[in-house]
């Protein structure tokens, strides 16, 4: 398992929560942007480790100040390059793209920027079969969507140690539950399932049975 990102993700190393071993590793750099991550030796380090599963969280360093949609698109394009290179190396790699985490009130990174970028990230992941988007808002955010005070490391961007444990538990739960659901959904689609259809008929030993969908795509 590989944990990839900028200074926010680097807390797993600095706090000693995740130790680099054969089964898990943290590859991060303070201040790195999404384009520079792809262009640097960090990309080679990721390919060399070649994990079965990777959690990647990049983008925070491109969001301070006034929202710039054009640069957000540049970051998305480089995110795609990172994903494509990883999947070329290992087509079965399970990649969990973690959205930029909520920021605190008064932070240099406004929540409007975070939400706009995360929306693009989520849309980006839909083009891949083994790439999933994970939202940290429900995990670390307060009722207003800002980083909870108990997790705020002081600048509204970085986390306290407790937040890393909270997020790590969420990472593991997400991988276990959502990724398994997505695989089953993929198998269902191969058999003709589509979200546009709300009921299905199956031939049973006692006759035809109609099954109604219990949830729609948005709920899923």
Protein Blocks (a to p, Z undefined) as FASTA:
>chain_A
ZZdddfklmmmmmnomaccdfkbccdddehiafklmmmmmklmmmmmnopabdcddehjl
mmgcjddfklmmmmmmmmmmmmmmmmmmmmmbccdddddddddehiabdfklmmmmmmmm
mmmmmmpfkbccddfklmmmcfkopacfklmgolomaccfklmmmmmmmmmmmmmmmmmm
mmmmmmmmmnopafklmbdcdddfkbccddddfbdfklZZ
